[in-house]
Amino acid sequence: MEAGAFSALGRDFLGLLLLPTLGVIGLMDRRAIPVLRWTLVLWIVLGGLALATGNTWTWNPERFLRLWALGVGLGAAFLAIAVARRDRRVRPWLRVALALLTLAAFARALLVFLGRHA
């Protein structure tokens, strides 16, 4: 396997694990809120610095901006769900909905991963 293909495989595998992991962290107790909050703050600050300095690594700035904005949106959604989960009336419904969404997202990501690398 050449280095570029191995790099793409590693990046895709990390993406396959990262988003469901953050979603599952959101299903945990209140201890998850600081983790999600700091992850979101770091994402915003580091991405903002990268955009301000023009250092978007190997990606073109438009793609970097799209991915950064997607990360901000997903992080904010995970954080909002974790905060809303504190309400006892909402908690059971969120748990079921998020479990189904996490399974669906993982299944889709796994199919995309297998389609690319199988």
Buried (B, 14 or more C-beta within 10 A) or exposed (E): EEEEEEEEBEEBEEEBEEBBEBBBBBBEEEEBBEBBBEBBEEBBEEBEEBBEEEEBEEEEEEEBBEEBEEBBEBBBEBBEBBBEBEEEEEEEEBEEEBEEEBEEBBEEBEEEBEEEEE
